[in-house]
């Protein structure tokens, strides 16, 4: 009798866990519709969606093994709701090998991390060689450096990209093989990061390309954030590390949300087809992702293949994107595992009308 009671108690607890997992996952899927400044807890659930999905898979297997079909419905329905989200991370099918043979516009975005601050110029030239190999037409660079040692990167890049525009105090550049008719930087309040746009004439078709680099907030800002919090009168001595990490990430989320709103309003007034590329420092389904994508298409969901991540290291996240006007077909979307930065470059080919 005691054993039966324990089994019933354990099954009841697993049912409660299944229900809570379902609720948190569904709320997380809609967390990207919530501005972090209004509801930080709900917005943060987006960041743990992969863990929540994994938990639902385990619970589904658990209930299926016990043949509790009615309880298995909860994680099963939850996983069905997660299919659109999973599509932002993984796409079935292969890359069209003939994409480069078709007429189109090829975009690349790459946070080059100042080319590693190297003095030889090798990294900058190797990145340029890769852009040539991939037949890139427009190259959006974040954390750009105009010089590598005594070499001027702009001069060597103009050999292949004859047109260039700069933004964000020269730390952002957009190179183009097509004439740049107009351009301007977009500054963000109280931030070293920013964005820029260029209008290009592609054989008579005008496009506006946004190059963005939103607010960066990570572990490398922990001690800076802790000191800043102390200067502002906060006591972080009790748990300096945890308070600093939380402060860095949450402040970064709020600032990125505001920057995304600025860009969304700017794009809303644009009369040309829009392409947005860059380092958004945020994951799919987040408020930033949803705000920037807006009425645009996520290129990876259109024509990507396999597992997509753009951040190197132990946390292979997808935080670099290329979004495009829905009236234009995506032909290919992929990243290359170059080792020159903490990011990978992302490439997309868009068909021209």
C-alpha positions in Angstrom: 0.0 0.0 0.0 2.9 2.4 0.8 4.5 1.7 -2.5 1.3 2.4 -4.4 0.9 5.7 -2.5 4.5 6.7 -3.4 3.8 5.9 -7.1 0.6 7.9 -7.1 2.4 10.8 -5.4 5.3 10.7 -8.0 2.8 10.5 -10.9 0.9 13.5 -9.5 4.2 15.5 -9.2 5.1 14.6 -12.8 1.7 15.8 -13.9 2.2 19.1 -12.1 5.7 19.4 -13.7 4.2 18.7 -17.2 1.5 21.3 -16.7 4.0 23.9 -15.5 6.4 23.1 -18.4 3.5 23.6 -20.8 2.6 26.9 -19.3 6.1 28.3 -19.2 6.8 27.1 -22.8 3.6 28.7 -24.2 4.3 32.0 -22.3 7.9 31.9 -23.6 6.7 31.6 -27.2 4.8 34.8 -26.8 7.6 36.4 -24.7 8.9 38.2 -27.8 5.8 40.2 -28.0 6.6 41.8 -24.6 8.9 44.7 -24.3 11.5 43.8 -21.6 11.0 47.2 -19.9 7.4 46.2 -19.3 7.8 42.5 -18.2 11.4 41.3 -17.9 10.5 37.9 -16.5 8.3 37.1 -19.5 10.8 38.4 -22.0 13.6 36.3 -20.4 11.6 33.0 -21.0 12.5 33.4 -24.7 16.1 32.7 -23.8 15.4 29.3 -22.2 13.0 28.1 -24.9 15.5 25.4 -26.1 15.6 24.0 -22.5 11.9 24.1 -22.2 11.4 22.3 -25.5 13.9 19.6 -24.4 12.0 19.2 -21.1 8.7 18.7 -23.1 10.4 16.1 -25.2 11.5 14.2 -22.1 8.1 14.4 -20.6 6.4 13.2 -23.8 8.7 10.1 -23.8 8.0 9.6 -20.1 4.2 9.6 -20.5 4.3 7.5 -23.7 6.4 4.8 -21.9 3.8 4.7 -19.1 1.0 4.7 -21.8 -0.7 7.6 -20.3 -1.9 8.9 -23.6 -4.1 11.6 -22.2 -1.2 13.1 -20.2 1.1 12.8 -23.2 -1.2 15.1 -25.1 0.1 18.1 -23.1 3.8 18.0 -24.1 2.7 16.8 -27.6 0.5 19.9 -28.1 3.2 22.1 -26.7 5.8 20.8 -29.1 3.4 21.3 -32.0 3.2 25.0 -30.9 7.0 25.2 -30.9 7.4 24.2 -34.6 7.6 27.8 -35.9 10.2 28.6 -33.3 12.2 25.5 -34.1 12.2 26.6 -37.7 14.3 29.7 -36.8 17.0 27.4 -35.6 16.8 24.4 -37.9 15.6 23.9 -41.5 15.2 20.6 -43.3 16.4 20.3 -46.9 19.6 21.3 -48.6 21.2 24.4 -50.0 20.5 25.1 -53.6 23.9 24.6 -55.3 22.8 26.6 -58.3 21.8 29.7 -56.4 25.0 31.6 -57.4 24.2 30.9 -61.1 20.9 32.7 -60.8 20.5 36.4 -61.2 20.2 38.0 -57.8 21.7 40.2 -55.0 24.0 38.5 -52.5 24.3 40.0 -49.0 26.8 39.2 -46.3 27.0 40.3 -42.7 30.0 39.8 -40.4 31.0 41.2 -37.0 34.8 41.0 -37.6 35.8 42.1 -34.1 38.2 44.7 -35.4 40.0 42.0 -37.4 41.5 40.7 -34.2 43.5 44.0 -33.8 46.2 42.2 -35.9 49.0 44.2 -37.4 49.8 42.1 -40.5 46.6 42.7 -42.4 46.2 39.0 -43.0 42.7 38.6 -41.4 41.3 41.6 -43.3 42.6 40.3 -46.6 41.4 36.7 -45.9 37.9 38.0 -45.1 38.0 39.9 -48.4 39.1 36.8 -50.3 36.2 34.9 -48.7 33.7 37.6 -49.9 35.1 37.3 -53.4 34.8 33.5 -53.3 31.2 33.7 -52.2 30.5 36.3 -54.9 29.1 38.8 -52.4 27.5 42.0 -53.8 26.9 43.9 -50.5 29.0 43.4 -47.4 27.8 44.7 -44.0 30.6 44.8 -41.4 30.3 45.5 -37.7 33.2 46.3 -35.4 35.1 47.4 -38.5 38.7 48.7 -38.4 40.0 50.9 -41.3 43.6 49.9 -40.6 45.4 46.7 -40.0 48.9 47.7 -39.0 50.1 50.0 -41.8 47.6 48.7 -44.3 44.5 50.6 -45.3 41.6 48.2 -45.5 39.3 50.5 -47.4 41.8 50.8 -50.3 42.3 47.0 -50.6 38.5 46.4 -50.3 37.7 48.9 -53.0 39.5 46.7 -55.5 36.4 44.4 -55.3 33.8 46.7 -53.7 34.1 50.1 -55.4 31.5 51.7 -53.2 31.6 52.2 -49.4 29.7 54.1 -46.7 30.5 54.3 -43.0 28.5 54.7 -39.8 28.9 54.6 -36.0 32.1 56.5 -35.8 33.8 54.5 -38.5 33.3 51.2 -36.6 30.7 50.1 -39.1 31.0 49.9 -42.9 28.9 48.7 -45.8 30.8 47.8 -49.0 28.9 47.5 -52.3 29.6 46.4 -55.9 26.6 48.5 -56.9 26.4 52.3 -56.8 25.5 53.8 -53.4 23.1 56.6 -54.2 22.6 57.8 -50.6 23.5 56.8 -47.1 23.4 57.9 -43.5 24.3 56.7 -40.0 21.6 56.0 -37.3 22.8 56.9 -33.8 21.4 55.3 -30.7 21.1 57.4 -27.5 23.7 56.7 -24.8 25.3 53.9 -26.7 28.5 53.2 -28.6 26.6 50.9 -30.9 24.6 52.1 -33.9 23.2 51.4 -37.4 23.4 52.8 -40.9 21.6 52.5 -44.2 22.5 52.8 -47.9 20.4 53.1 -51.0 21.9 51.1 -53.8 20.9 50.9 -57.5 21.0 47.3 -58.7 20.6 47.5 -62.4 17.8 50.0 -62.1 16.2 48.4 -59.0 16.6 50.5 -55.8 17.1 48.8 -52.4 17.7 50.1 -49.0 20.2 48.0 -46.9 20.3 48.5 -43.2 23.5 47.5 -41.4 22.9 47.2 -37.6 24.8 46.5 -34.5 22.7 46.7 -31.4 23.7 47.1 -27.7 26.2 44.5 -26.6 25.9 43.1 -23.1 27.6 40.0 -22.0 29.9 38.5 -19.4 32.8 40.7 -20.6 30.8 43.7 -19.3 30.2 42.2 -15.9 32.8 44.2 -13.9 32.1 47.4 -15.8 28.4 47.0 -15.1 29.1 46.3 -11.4 31.2 49.5 -11.0 28.5 51.5 -12.8 25.8 50.2 -10.5 27.9 51.2 -7.5 28.4 54.6 -8.9 24.7 54.9 -9.3 24.2 54.1 -5.6 23.4 50.4 -5.8 24.9 47.9 -3.4 26.3 44.9 -5.3 28.8 43.8 -2.8 26.6 41.1 -1.4 26.7 39.1 -4.6 28.8 41.2 -7.0 29.1 38.7 -9.8 25.4 37.7 -10.0 24.1 41.2 -9.6 26.5 42.5 -12.3 25.6 39.7 -14.8 21.9 40.3 -14.2 22.3 44.1 -14.5 24.4 43.8 -17.7 22.0 41.5 -19.5 18.8 43.1 -18.4 20.0 46.6 -19.1 21.2 45.4 -22.5 17.9 43.8 -23.3 16.0 47.1 -22.5 18.4 49.2 -24.6 18.2 46.8 -27.5 14.4 46.9 -27.4 14.5 50.7 -27.7 17.1 50.6 -30.5 14.9 48.0 -32.4 11.9 50.4 -32.1 14.0 53.2 -33.5 15.0 51.1 -36.5 11.4 49.8 -37.0 10.1 53.3 -37.2 12.9 54.3 -39.6 12.2 51.3 -41.9 8.4 52.1 -41.9 9.1 55.3 -43.7 11.3 53.8 -46.4 9.9 53.8 -50.0 12.4 51.2 -51.3 12.5 47.4 -50.7 14.3 46.8 -47.4 17.1 44.4 -46.5 18.3 44.4 -42.9 21.5 42.7 -41.9 23.7 42.7 -38.9 24.5 41.7 -35.3 21.3 42.0 -33.4 22.8 40.5 -30.2 19.5 38.7 -29.5 17.9 35.3 -30.1 15.0 34.3 -32.4 11.5 35.1 -31.1 12.8 37.8 -28.8 11.3 41.2 -28.7 14.2 42.6 -30.8 13.9 39.8 -33.4 10.1 40.3 -33.8 10.4 44.1 -33.9 13.2 44.2 -36.5 11.7 41.4 -38.6 8.2 43.1 -38.6 6.8 42.6 -42.1 10.1 41.3 -43.5 11.0 37.7 -44.0 13.7 35.8 -42.1 16.0 34.6 -44.8 17.0 31.5 -43.0 13.3 30.3 -42.7 12.9 31.0 -46.4 15.9 29.2 -47.9 18.2 28.1 -45.1 19.3 24.5 -44.3 20.4 22.6 -41.2 21.3 24.0 -37.9 21.9 27.8 -37.8 24.1 29.5 -35.3 26.3 32.6 -35.7 28.1 32.9 -32.4 31.3 30.9 -31.9 32.3 29.2 -28.7 30.4 27.2 -26.0 27.1 29.0 -26.6 26.4 28.6 -30.3 23.5 31.0 -30.5 21.9 32.7 -33.6 22.2 36.4 -33.1 23.2 37.6 -36.6 20.4 37.9 -39.2 19.5 38.9 -42.7 15.8 39.9 -43.2 14.4 40.9 -46.6 11.4 42.3 -48.3 8.7 39.6 -48.7 8.2 40.5 -52.3 11.6 39.1 -53.2 12.4 35.4 -53.2 15.3 34.0 -51.1 17.6 31.7 -53.1 20.2 30.7 -50.5 21.0 31.4 -46.8 24.0 30.0 -44.9 27.0 30.8 -42.7 30.7 30.0 -42.9 32.7 28.8 -40.0 35.5 31.3 -40.2 37.7 31.6 -37.1 38.7 35.3 -37.2 36.0 36.6 -34.8 33.6 35.5 -32.1 30.9 35.6 -34.8 30.4 33.7 -38.1 29.6 35.5 -41.3 26.1 35.0 -42.8 25.3 35.0 -46.5 22.1 35.3 -48.4 21.2 35.4 -52.1 18.0 37.2 -53.1 16.4 36.8 -56.5 15.9 40.0 -58.5 12.7 40.8 -60.4 
